[in-house]
Amino acid sequence: MEKQWKHPELKENEEFLLNVTDKENWEFKLSKDFKSLRRGKVAYTTGGKEVVPNLKPLFGLKKSVRMRKLVVEYKKGFEPSKDSINAGGVLIMFTPAINEDYWIMRIKLYRNQALIAFPKFGLIGVGFAKEINWNTNLPYSVPAERLYQHIAVNKKYNQITKAHCLKAIKMLQAACKQYEKEKKEIVLNMRDVDNMLSGAVSEIRKAKRMQYSKK
């Protein structure tokens, strides 16, 4: 396998960006993403085969991005949007009003971008809060790698890495699993309460019938 050519003037941790003319001000254009930028002395064609006259190589040292600490945030008083109607015995399902504020839980990633979990068609979907391709999400139970590949188009920022996303997805998956478990337990407990109340009412009625039969 042929070894990748490296510009001889490239310093440690730097990237070769492009060859520029004296009149071009690429430093200004790229200063937002790079800690430092400098011009070298000799420009080469791709692979370093030939020297390019009248151009200079531009090198950059990228800014280190400090990502947020990943924390699962739960939305207080969340009200799910309606996603189905019963029309003459036929259940019609439609996409709920999904937007960046429609979530049960979320994990903030970078600037205004976050991963969110929200109810959809009786399941819990996971996707990005800010979307270029609207409604790009999958159920949380889908394997993390596949889920990431499906929603990655909406990352928005290059600073959000795949590793960071996968970690956040797995955290949301665990939180969603616990959420569904607790929700199921509440339903079961409510059934127990209903059964107890029904039993108590039945006993009261029975006692009253016996009381009337003795008169």
VMD Tcl script that draws the C-alpha trace (Angstrom):
set ca {
  {0.00 0.00 0.00}
  {1.37 3.41 -1.02}
  {2.26 5.66 1.88}
  {0.25 8.90 2.04}
  {2.33 11.93 1.14}
  {2.92 14.49 3.87}
  {3.92 18.08 3.22}
  {7.54 18.52 4.43}
  {6.69 21.84 6.15}
  {3.77 20.41 8.13}
  {4.21 20.69 11.91}
  {2.84 18.42 14.65}
  {-1.00 18.54 15.05}
  {-1.34 20.84 12.04}
  {-3.45 20.20 8.93}
  {-2.59 21.14 5.37}
  {-5.62 23.10 4.17}
  {-5.00 24.39 0.64}
  {-2.60 26.30 -1.62}
  {-3.31 30.04 -1.72}
  {-2.22 33.16 -3.59}
  {-0.82 36.26 -1.89}
  {-4.03 38.17 -2.56}
  {-6.39 35.60 -0.98}
  {-7.37 36.08 2.68}
  {-8.23 32.53 3.72}
  {-6.93 33.23 7.22}
  {-9.92 35.48 7.90}
  {-12.39 32.95 6.46}
  {-11.02 30.05 8.50}
  {-10.14 31.83 11.76}
  {-13.43 30.74 13.39}
  {-12.44 27.04 13.32}
  {-8.66 27.25 13.70}
  {-6.51 28.24 16.65}
  {-3.68 29.30 14.39}
  {-3.04 29.58 10.64}
  {0.24 30.05 8.81}
  {1.58 30.05 5.28}
  {4.46 27.84 4.23}
  {7.13 28.48 1.61}
  {6.63 25.86 -1.13}
  {3.32 24.66 -2.59}
  {3.00 21.20 -4.17}
  {0.44 19.43 -6.32}
  {-1.60 16.58 -4.77}
  {0.80 13.84 -3.71}
  {3.78 16.22 -3.73}
  {4.82 15.33 -7.29}
  {5.37 18.87 -8.56}
  {6.04 22.33 -7.18}
  {3.27 24.89 -7.82}
  {4.67 28.36 -8.57}
  {3.02 31.57 -7.29}
  {1.13 29.71 -4.54}
  {1.85 29.09 -0.86}
  {0.61 26.21 1.32}
  {-1.75 27.15 4.16}
  {-1.54 25.14 7.39}
  {-3.90 25.28 10.36}
  {-4.05 24.12 13.95}
  {-7.67 23.31 14.75}
  {-9.36 24.67 17.87}
  {-10.02 22.06 20.52}
  {-13.78 21.73 20.99}
  {-15.01 21.33 24.53}
  {-18.16 19.25 24.39}
  {-20.91 19.46 26.97}
  {-21.02 16.89 29.73}
  {-23.70 14.43 28.65}
  {-26.72 14.61 30.96}
  {-30.20 13.15 30.43}
  {-32.75 15.89 31.02}
  {-36.41 15.02 31.67}
  {-39.23 17.36 30.64}
  {-41.61 18.22 33.46}
  {-45.31 18.09 32.62}
  {-44.79 16.72 29.09}
  {-48.05 16.37 27.14}
  {-47.90 14.02 24.12}
  {-49.38 15.23 20.84}
  {-52.22 13.18 19.34}
  {-50.94 10.75 16.69}
  {-54.03 8.63 15.94}
  {-57.81 8.82 15.50}
  {-60.50 6.16 15.35}
  {-62.66 6.68 12.26}
  {-65.54 4.22 12.02}
  {-63.62 1.41 13.68}
  {-60.47 2.08 11.60}
  {-57.38 3.35 13.45}
  {-55.68 6.11 11.46}
  {-52.15 7.03 12.59}
  {-50.31 10.22 11.62}
  {-47.03 11.88 12.55}
  {-47.38 13.97 15.74}
  {-46.38 17.63 15.87}
  {-42.64 16.92 16.15}
  {-40.30 19.87 16.74}
  {-37.30 20.75 18.90}
  {-39.54 21.28 21.97}
  {-41.41 17.97 21.61}
  {-39.51 15.60 23.88}
  {-39.81 13.48 27.00}
  {-36.05 13.54 27.55}
  {-33.04 15.03 25.83}
  {-29.25 15.27 25.95}
  {-27.66 18.58 24.95}
  {-24.63 18.08 22.71}
  {-23.21 21.29 21.25}
  {-24.54 24.86 21.06}
  {-28.28 24.55 20.26}
  {-28.17 20.92 19.12}
  {-29.42 18.01 21.23}
  {-30.58 14.43 20.93}
  {-34.21 14.02 21.96}
  {-36.57 11.13 22.77}
  {-40.30 11.55 22.13}
  {-43.48 9.45 21.76}
  {-44.53 8.45 18.25}
  {-47.04 5.78 17.18}
  {-47.04 4.17 20.62}
  {-43.22 3.93 20.67}
  {-40.41 6.28 21.71}
  {-38.42 7.76 18.83}
  {-34.91 9.24 18.96}
  {-33.59 12.01 16.71}
  {-31.92 15.41 16.68}
  {-33.72 18.49 18.02}
  {-32.64 20.68 15.08}
  {-33.34 18.94 11.78}
  {-32.42 19.67 8.17}
  {-34.36 16.56 7.07}
  {-37.53 16.78 9.13}
  {-38.86 13.69 10.92}
  {-35.65 11.66 10.62}
  {-35.78 9.35 13.63}
  {-36.06 5.71 14.67}
  {-37.39 3.87 17.75}
  {-34.93 3.89 20.65}
  {-34.79 0.07 20.60}
  {-32.93 0.08 17.26}
  {-29.16 -0.67 17.69}
  {-27.21 2.52 18.45}
  {-24.96 2.29 15.36}
  {-27.91 1.91 12.97}
  {-29.82 4.71 14.72}
  {-26.81 7.01 14.40}
  {-26.34 6.25 10.69}
  {-30.01 7.05 10.07}
  {-30.08 10.42 11.88}
  {-26.46 11.62 11.32}
  {-27.55 13.83 8.40}
  {-29.06 16.19 11.01}
  {-25.98 16.58 13.24}
  {-25.66 20.21 12.07}
  {-22.19 20.77 13.57}
  {-18.97 18.99 12.53}
  {-17.80 19.38 16.13}
  {-20.34 16.75 17.19}
  {-18.43 13.51 16.75}
  {-19.79 10.06 16.04}
  {-18.35 8.76 19.33}
  {-20.11 11.53 21.27}
  {-23.41 10.77 19.50}
  {-23.19 7.03 20.12}
  {-22.54 7.61 23.81}
  {-25.55 9.98 24.03}
  {-27.79 7.54 22.09}
  {-26.90 4.69 24.47}
  {-27.67 6.91 27.46}
  {-31.06 7.81 25.97}
  {-31.77 4.15 25.20}
  {-31.16 3.20 28.84}
  {-33.31 6.12 30.04}
  {-36.15 5.22 27.64}
  {-36.07 1.60 28.76}
  {-36.36 2.67 32.41}
  {-39.11 5.17 31.52}
  {-41.21 2.47 29.82}
  {-40.64 0.07 32.73}
  {-41.81 2.66 35.28}
  {-44.78 3.59 33.09}
  {-45.81 -0.08 32.90}
  {-45.50 -0.45 36.68}
  {-47.76 2.59 37.18}
  {-50.38 1.06 34.86}
  {-50.19 -2.26 36.72}
  {-50.46 -0.51 40.09}
  {-53.51 1.44 38.88}
  {-55.10 -1.84 37.83}
  {-54.51 -3.18 41.33}
  {-56.18 -0.08 42.75}
  {-59.12 -0.51 40.35}
  {-59.44 -4.17 41.33}
  {-59.36 -3.27 45.03}
  {-62.03 -0.58 44.55}
  {-64.20 -2.92 42.48}
  {-63.84 -5.60 45.15}
  {-64.73 -3.13 47.92}
  {-67.81 -1.90 46.02}
  {-68.87 -5.49 45.39}
  {-68.54 -6.33 49.10}
  {-70.56 -3.23 50.10}
  {-73.34 -4.18 47.69}
  {-73.30 -7.75 48.95}
  {-73.53 -6.54 52.56}
  {-76.46 -4.26 51.68}
  {-78.32 -7.09 49.93}
  {-77.86 -9.30 52.99}
  {-79.06 -6.47 55.23}
  {-82.25 -5.98 53.16}
  {-82.93 -9.76 53.02}
  {-82.94 -9.92 56.84}
  {-85.66 -7.23 57.12}
}
mol new
graphics top color blue
foreach p $ca { graphics top sphere $p radius 0.5 }
foreach p [lrange $ca 0 end-1] q [lrange $ca 1 end] { graphics top cylinder $p $q radius 0.2 }
display resetview
